[in-house]
């Protein structure tokens, strides 16, 4: 039996739009609330003697009958060997028969799914007229987030702070190609304090102390925190009006908390279903602090597989 494999180039060629991805995330969340979609908190561990991080995420649906398991290894030492820091696969089975359906490139799924979750949260937590976007960390996740946010907001300017010049150049080129002006800032805090939309993707800080303070973010701004809050002074999230995580059940089950539970005002499912507080005042400052959710992987994987079948 031959199992189809969709590579990164195969998945990119599908041309999925940000709106399609956001709609799929919302549909899967609604399906979960109706008992048609199921997921488990991610399983993760880090070997004690190095910086590797390994995880697996599981979710399934009936209609279409699909189960998706994403397995990922993050290893900072990959960079020295010319490899991406994060590598993985998504294995899809028929959720009724258990027979294999397809294998998908996990790197593309991770990058695009993560930006899709951020974009979904932004539709509830960010100002619709946001025109400036900032990045602290300028790698793959920054580029995928730029693509998603550029589709949803009337962006005019991008600010950035990063450690790798090659990645900064690629991100700047992407922004200029979309008609944005570009500014490189002298610190991550300078970016955080001056933009409407902030994306932080500094997964590993090399042992450095947290350097971002949410309390000085500009009025009306929204931050999507993709990096397990590694560069953030976590107690500073308490200064914000709204702080959402991707899944309250998952967050409660995991020991390494993203932020003080008392600062959390809701989760992504609550935003979609109307049970968590969304932005109600133009001056409110908000953040989406998340670690990744299996429902997002299922939403994008099922969308991609169906688009591939219909191509």
N, C-alpha and C positions, 0 to 999 in steps of 0.2 A: 504494500500500500504506500503510495507516494503522498507525502504531506506537503501542501503548498507552503513556500517560504516567501514572505513579502519583505524585501530588503528596504533600506532607507530610500533608495532611488525609486523603488516601486511605490512606496507610500507617499513620497513627495509628488510623484506624477499624478496622484489622485486629485490634487488641487482642492483639498478640503478647505472651506472658508472658516474664519473665526466664528461667524454666526452659526454655521452648521455644528461646530464643535460645542459652542455654548448651549445650543438647543439640545444637543445629545446629552450633555451633562445634566441639564434641567430635567429632561425626560427620564433619565435613569434615576435621578433623585426622587422624582414623583413616583416612579415604579417601585422604588424601595419603600416608600410610605404606604403604598397600596398592596404590598406583599407579593409583587411580581419580580422583584430584584432583591438579591441578597449579597451581603458582603461581610467579611471578617476584618477585625483590626489587623493591621500589618504586623508581620513577624519580623523582628530585626535583632541583630546582635553585632557586636564589634569585638574582634579578638583583642585580648588585653595587652598584647605586646607590640602592636603597630597601629596604624591609622586607618585600616580597612573598616568598611561598614557594609554589611550584607543584609538584604531584606527580601521579603516575598509578600505579595499582595494577592488576595483572592476575592473574586466577585462573580456572580452568575445571574442570568435572567432566563425566563421562558417567554418567547415571543419577541425576537427570534431566540431559539434555544442555544445559548452560548455561555460558556464558562471561560473566564480569562484568569490566568495566573502569570503575574509578572515577577521575575527574579532578577535582582540587580546586585552587582558588586561595585562599590566605590573604593578606589585605591589612589590616593594622591601620588604615589610613586609611578603610576602609569605615565605621567607626563614626561618623565625622564626617558621613557622607552618609546616615546612617540605615539602613545595611545591616549584616547579620552580617559578622563578620570573615572567616568561612570560607564559601565557596559552591562547589557542585560538582554533578555528575551521575554516575549509574551507568548505563552502557549495557550492555544484556544481549543477547547473541547466542545462537543455537543452536550448541553447540560441535561439532556434526557437520556441519551444512549451512552455517553461517556467516550464516544469515539473521537479521535483527533480530527480537528477541522483545519487548523493552520498554525504556523509559527510566524511571528512578526518581529521585526527589528525593535528591540527594547529601547535603544538610544533615541530613536525618533519618537516613539510613543512617550517616553519620559519627558522629553523636551516639549513636545506639543501639548501633551496632556496637562503638564504643569502650567503652561501658559494659558491653557483653556480653563483650568480651575481659577486662576487669577482673574482672567477676563470675566468669568461668571460672577465672581465676588465683586468685581469692579462695577458691574451693572447695578449693584445695590448699594455700594459703599462709596463710590467716587462721584465727583461732580461731572455731569454730562458735558460741561463746557471746558473741561480740563485741557489746557493747551501746552503745558510744559511737562516733560517726562525726564526722570533722572535715574541713573543706574550706578549702583555701588557693586562692582563686579561686572565684567563686560564679556563673559564667555558665551557658551552655547545657549544657556538659559536666558541671558540678556537679549540675544538676537531673537529667540522665539517669542519672548515677551514683547519686544518692540513690534514685531509683525502683528501680534494679536491686538495690542493697544492702538497701533496706528490704524487698524481697521475700525476701531470703536470710538475713537476720540479725535477732535480737531487739533491735532498736534502741530505746533509751530517751532518748538525749540527742544533740544535734548541736551542735558548736562550729564557728565559721567566722571567717575573716579575708579581706576582699576590698577592692577599690578602688572598686567601683560600688555605691552605695546601692540603686539600683533592683533590681539582680540579687540583692543580699543580702536585700532584702525578699521577693522572689519565692521564694528558697530557704527562708527562714525560714517563710514561709506554707505551703510544701509540707511542711516538717518538722512544724509544729504540727498540720496537718491529719491527719498520721499519728500523732499522739499523743506526739511527742517534745518535750522541753524544748529551748530554744534559748539559746545563749550566744555573744555576739560577743567575740572575744579581741582584745587590743591588738597582737598580732603573729602572724605565721605560725608562728613557732617555738613560741609558747605553744600553738597548736593541735596542732602536730606532736608535742609532748612529752606530750600528755595524753589521747590518744584511742586506741581499739582499732583503728579503721579510718581511714586518712587518704587523702584524694584531693587531689592538687595539679594544677591546671589553669591555671597562670600561664604561658601560651605565650610572651608577650613581657613582659619586665621593664623596658622603656623604658631600656635601657642600665645599669640598676642592677646592682650586684654580687650574686651569689648569696647568699641569706639563710637558707636552710634547711640544717640540720645533722642528718643521719640518726643520728649517734652518740648523741644524747640522746633518741631515741624511747623510749617506755615499753616495758618487757618485754612480750613477747607481741603486740606491735602489727604491723600490716600496712599498708604504703603502696602505693597505686597511683599511679604517676607518669606523668601523661597529657601533660605539657608539654615533652617532650624534655629533661627535667631542667633546664630553664632556670633555675629559682629555687634549685636545689640546689647545695651544695658537693659536687661529685661524688666526691671522694676519701673523703668521709664514708660513702659506701655500703659501704666496706670494713669498717665496724664492724658491719654486719648479718650475720646468720647465713645468710640465703638471699636472693639477688638473681637474679631471672629476667627475661629479655627476651622479646619475642614470638617472635623467630625468630633463631637463632644464625647461620644462613647469610646472612640479610639483614643482620644486624648486622656480620658480617665483611666484607661487600661494600661497605658504606658508609663513607666517610671520617670523618664527624663522629660519633664514638663516643658513645653514651649515657652510658657510664661505663667505668672501667678494666676491660678484658677479664678481668683476674685476679680481679675481684670477682664475676664472673658465675658462678652455680652451675647454670644451666640455662635452658631456654626453655619456652614454653607447650606446644609439641608434646611435649616431654619429660615435662612434668607429666601431660598427658593419657595418654601412652603408658607412663608409669611408668619412664622412663629418666632423668628429672631428679629430684633430691631434693625432696620435699614436706615440709611441717611435720611434725615428729615430737615436739616438746617444746612445752608450753604457753608457755614463756618465750621461745621463739625470736622474733627480730625479722626481718621479711622485707619485700621490696619487689618489685613488678612494674614494671619501667622499660621503657617501650615507645614505639614510634614509629608503630604501625599496621601491620597485616598484611593482605595481599590475601585470605588465607583467611577472615578475619573478614568482609570485605566480601562475599565470595561466600556465606558461610554465611547472613548476614542477608538478602541480596538474593534468594537462591534460596528461603529460607523465606517471605519476603514475597510473592514472585511466586506460589508454590504456594498460599499462603493466599488470595491474591486470586482465583486461578482457581477455588478451592473454595468461595468465598463465595457 
